[in-house]
């Protein structure tokens, strides 16, 4: 794959992940602001965010991991494509994460460790109860 196609593919996947997580795929200002809140390194500029959105650049691996974690998608998918977020790599599963699912996961990650543990235990209990029906 040539570099231009790689950048365009990354841009399309980034825009899709942003939309799925209920963020604007057209606002480099929002992307830069939200990214910089989560990134521990040097902040990115609005110009850098615009380059990601229009397919002119691909972020470094460290920035890519932050984007993927924030948006609830696999970093490998965001960078290279392939099986989409929430899809089985073998193509057998058709499950996809909805925007509400990504938002819920992000909310869970904002909790302190104790409350994350409680939320996970509660979900596991609900799954067990549901199986027993």
N, C-alpha and C positions, 0 to 999 in steps of 0.2 A: 504494500500500500504506500502511495506517495505521501509526503508530509502534508500537503494541502488537504488531501482526503482525510488524513488522521485528524487534523485540526477541525475540519468541518464535522466529522463524526463525533468528536468530543463535544463540540458546541451543541449539536443536536441532543446528545444525551444529557448534557448539563441543563439545557432548557427543559427537557422532559422531566428531569429530577426536580427542578425548581417548581414546575407546575404541579407535579404530584405532591409536593410538600406545601402547597398553597402559597408560593412566592411568585413574584413577577419574573417571567423569563425575558422581559424586555428592559428591565431597569438595572443598569450597571451600578447606579448609586446604591440601590437596595442590596444588590449582591455584595458590593464592597463593604457596606456597613455590617451586614449580617455575618459575612465571612470574618471580618476583623474582630468581631465580638468573640469568636470561637478560636481564632488562630493565635498561638502564643508567640509567634515570630514577628518579624517586621510587617506592619500592615501593608495591604495592597492599595493601590490607587484606583480611583474610578476608571481611569484609562486602562489599567490592567484588567479589571473586571469586564470592561467593554470588549477587549481583545479576546477574552475567553468566550463571551457570548456570541461574537460574530465570526469565530473560527480563525482568528489571526494568531492565536497562541494557545499553548497547553501549559497548565501550571506545573510547577515542580512536584515531585513525588510527595513531599511533605505537605504541600498545599492541597494536592489531590486527595490525600488521606483525610484532611480536615473537611474538605467539601463533601466527601463520601459519607463520613461520620455524621456531619450535620444533616445531610439530606436523606440519610437512611438507605443508601445504596452501596453495593460493593464497589470498592475503589477500582478493581480490575474491570468491572463493567463500565464504569464511568470513563476510564481511560481507553479501553480497547473495544468495548462493545461485547457482542456475543449474547448469551442468555440475559434477558432483561432482569431488572430488580424484581425479586419475588418469583421468578421462574426457575424451574429446575434446569440445571446445566444440560441434562440429557434431553430436554425438550418434552419430557413426559408429563410434567405438571403444567397446568395452565393458571395456577394461582398467581395473582399479582397483588402487590400492596396498594391499597387505595390511599388517597391523600390523608384520610382520617387515621389510617394505621400508622403512616409515617409520622404524623403529628403526635399521636399517642406515644410512640417510641421516643420521640424527641422530648416529650413531657416527662416520661419516665426517667430519662437520662438527666433531667434537670433536678430531680429529687436527690436528697442526701442518701447515703448508702443504706441507712436503716430503713427509710421509707421505700427505697427501691426493693429491698429484700421483702418487705411486707407486701408490696404490690405483686411481686413475682409469686410469692406463696399464695396469695389470694387467687391469682389467675390459675395456678396449678390446681387449687382446690376446685375452682369452677369447672375446669376441664375434667377432673375426676368425677364430679357430680354429673356432668353432662354425659360421660361415658356410661354411667350406671343406669341411665334412663332406658 
